[in-house]
Amino acid sequence: MFDTVRCEKLDSMQPEQTSEESTLRQVYRLRVLAFKADGLIPPSLSSSAESWRDEHDEHAIHWVVQREGVVVAAARICIHQALDQVPDAQLFIDTGISAEPPIACFNRLVIAPSERGKGVSGKLDSVRIDEAVRLGCKFAVAWTHNPKRIKPVQDLGFRLIEYARHPTAEQFSRVAVFMRRF
Ligand SMILES: CC(C)(COP(=O)(O)OP(=O)(O)OC[C@H]1O[C@@H](n2cnc3c(N)ncnc32)[C@H](O)[C@@H]1OP(=O)(O)O)[C@@H](O)C(=O)NCCC(=O)NCCS
């Protein structure tokens, strides 16, 4: 009985796409909360910022996982025709890779501390890969500062190109940079 209830709860935590402004406002706040829970200030933000939003949020495809109407996990991809247009472009350009468009950039994966360790990030990864394939992307890039993410990203078919210093955010002195061809 207990297991059935638990499985139903996990199953109900399915990612859904959203472009609703009020939901996205929750996403921007969750990004700050999730990073700060790990003792980090997100790139290009001051320590007092309560919300993390950038110009790519306008065109990105967003997914959220909600629990009783509250966003507890989120991620996005954005699709670009050139590597110098993706978020944190310099990181990828510096590796010397040549990327065939359309290019999907995977970023802004955040899970509320209360929902970590339950495989929610894997669900958000799966839906993003499926969408990149559906949209005909030929290439994908991603980076992470978080060692916990390296194996899951590799398991998704990404190749770890190199470790690098983030060009603009000094708190990220060693990040893993990934690419994947479709
Ligand atoms: C990194 C992050 C996305 C992982 O999300 P997640 O849904 O907890 O991922 P998983 O469920 O796969 O768990 C990750 C690991 O943490 C372990 N874990 C277990 N309980 C945990 C808990 N309460 N809190 C954190 N991690 C826990 C899991 O067992 C798993 O270990 P394994 O890979 O050895 O099996 C999440 O911690 C997060 O939002 N961090 C802050 C923002 C960030 O770093 N984003 C990634 C940017 S690329």
The ligand as an SDF file (V2000), in Angstrom:
LIG
                    3D

 48 50  0  0  0  0  0  0  0  0999 V2000
   22.3560   18.8990   -9.3190 C   0  0  0  0  0  0  0  0  0  0  0  0
   20.8550   18.7290   -9.1670 C   0  0  0  0  0  0  0  0  0  0  0  0
   20.1630   19.2720  -10.4100 C   0  0  0  0  0  0  0  0  0  0  0  0
   20.6000   17.2090   -9.0360 C   0  0  0  0  0  0  0  0  0  0  0  0
   19.1920   16.9860   -9.0250 O   0  0  0  0  0  0  0  0  0  0  0  0
   18.5110   15.6550   -8.4070 P   0  0  0  0  0  0  0  0  0  0  0  0
   17.1460   15.5640   -8.9990 O   0  0  0  0  0  0  0  0  0  0  0  0
   18.6610   15.6650   -6.9500 O   0  0  0  0  0  0  0  0  0  0  0  0
   19.4090   14.5320   -9.0410 O   0  0  0  0  0  0  0  0  0  0  0  0
   19.3250   12.9850   -8.6710 P   0  0  0  0  0  0  0  0  0  0  0  0
   17.9820   12.6260   -8.1360 O   0  0  0  0  0  0  0  0  0  0  0  0
   19.8460   12.2850   -9.8740 O   0  0  0  0  0  0  0  0  0  0  0  0
   20.3460   12.8490   -7.4650 O   0  0  0  0  0  0  0  0  0  0  0  0
   21.6780   13.2580   -7.6280 C   0  0  0  0  0  0  0  0  0  0  0  0
   22.5290   12.5060   -6.6190 C   0  0  0  0  0  0  0  0  0  0  0  0
   22.3280   13.0510   -5.3020 O   0  0  0  0  0  0  0  0  0  0  0  0
   21.9930   11.9880   -4.3850 C   0  0  0  0  0  0  0  0  0  0  0  0
   21.0660   12.4440   -3.3290 N   0  0  0  0  0  0  0  0  0  0  0  0
   20.2910   11.6490   -2.5760 C   0  0  0  0  0  0  0  0  0  0  0  0
   19.5870   12.3590   -1.7090 N   0  0  0  0  0  0  0  0  0  0  0  0
   19.9210   13.6400   -1.8980 C   0  0  0  0  0  0  0  0  0  0  0  0
   19.5030   14.8360   -1.2700 C   0  0  0  0  0  0  0  0  0  0  0  0
   18.6060   14.8620   -0.2840 N   0  0  0  0  0  0  0  0  0  0  0  0
   20.0310   15.9910   -1.7120 N   0  0  0  0  0  0  0  0  0  0  0  0
   20.9300   15.9770   -2.7110 C   0  0  0  0  0  0  0  0  0  0  0  0
   21.3580   14.8710   -3.3320 N   0  0  0  0  0  0  0  0  0  0  0  0
   20.8580   13.7010   -2.9250 C   0  0  0  0  0  0  0  0  0  0  0  0
   21.3350   10.9880   -5.2820 C   0  0  0  0  0  0  0  0  0  0  0  0
   21.3490    9.7190   -4.7040 O   0  0  0  0  0  0  0  0  0  0  0  0
   22.1850   11.0440   -6.5350 C   0  0  0  0  0  0  0  0  0  0  0  0
   23.3840   10.3530   -6.3400 O   0  0  0  0  0  0  0  0  0  0  0  0
   23.8450    9.2570   -7.4320 P   0  0  0  0  0  0  0  0  0  0  0  0
   24.0200   10.0440   -8.7250 O   0  0  0  0  0  0  0  0  0  0  0  0
   25.1260    8.7570   -6.8740 O   0  0  0  0  0  0  0  0  0  0  0  0
   22.7510    8.2720   -7.5090 O   0  0  0  0  0  0  0  0  0  0  0  0
   20.3160   19.4480   -7.9070 C   0  0  0  0  0  0  0  0  0  0  0  0
   21.0910   19.0380   -6.7990 O   0  0  0  0  0  0  0  0  0  0  0  0
   20.3490   20.9850   -7.9900 C   0  0  0  0  0  0  0  0  0  0  0  0
   19.3650   21.6230   -8.3690 O   0  0  0  0  0  0  0  0  0  0  0  0
   21.4940   21.6040   -7.6210 N   0  0  0  0  0  0  0  0  0  0  0  0
   21.6510   23.0780   -7.6410 C   0  0  0  0  0  0  0  0  0  0  0  0
   21.6880   23.6520   -9.0440 C   0  0  0  0  0  0  0  0  0  0  0  0
   22.6190   22.8970   -9.9530 C   0  0  0  0  0  0  0  0  0  0  0  0
   23.7630   22.5650   -9.6020 O   0  0  0  0  0  0  0  0  0  0  0  0
   22.1340   22.6370  -11.1670 N   0  0  0  0  0  0  0  0  0  0  0  0
   22.8780   21.9480  -12.1910 C   0  0  0  0  0  0  0  0  0  0  0  0
   23.4910   22.9830  -13.0500 C   0  0  0  0  0  0  0  0  0  0  0  0
   24.1470   22.1900  -14.4850 S   0  0  0  0  0  0  0  0  0  0  0  0
  1  2  1  0
  2  3  1  0
  2  4  1  0
  2 36  1  0
  4  5  1  0
  5  6  1  0
  6  7  2  0
  6  8  1  0
  6  9  1  0
  9 10  1  0
 10 11  2  0
 10 12  1  0
 10 13  1  0
 13 14  1  0
 14 15  1  0
 15 16  1  0
 15 30  1  0
 16 17  1  0
 17 18  1  0
 17 28  1  0
 18 19  1  0
 18 27  1  0
 19 20  2  0
 20 21  1  0
 21 22  1  0
 21 27  2  0
 22 23  1  0
 22 24  2  0
 24 25  1  0
 25 26  2  0
 26 27  1  0
 28 29  1  0
 28 30  1  0
 30 31  1  0
 31 32  1  0
 32 33  2  0
 32 34  1  0
 32 35  1  0
 36 37  1  0
 36 38  1  0
 38 39  2  0
 38 40  1  0
 40 41  1  0
 41 42  1  0
 42 43  1  0
 43 44  2  0
 43 45  1  0
 45 46  1  0
 46 47  1  0
 47 48  1  0
M  END
$$$$
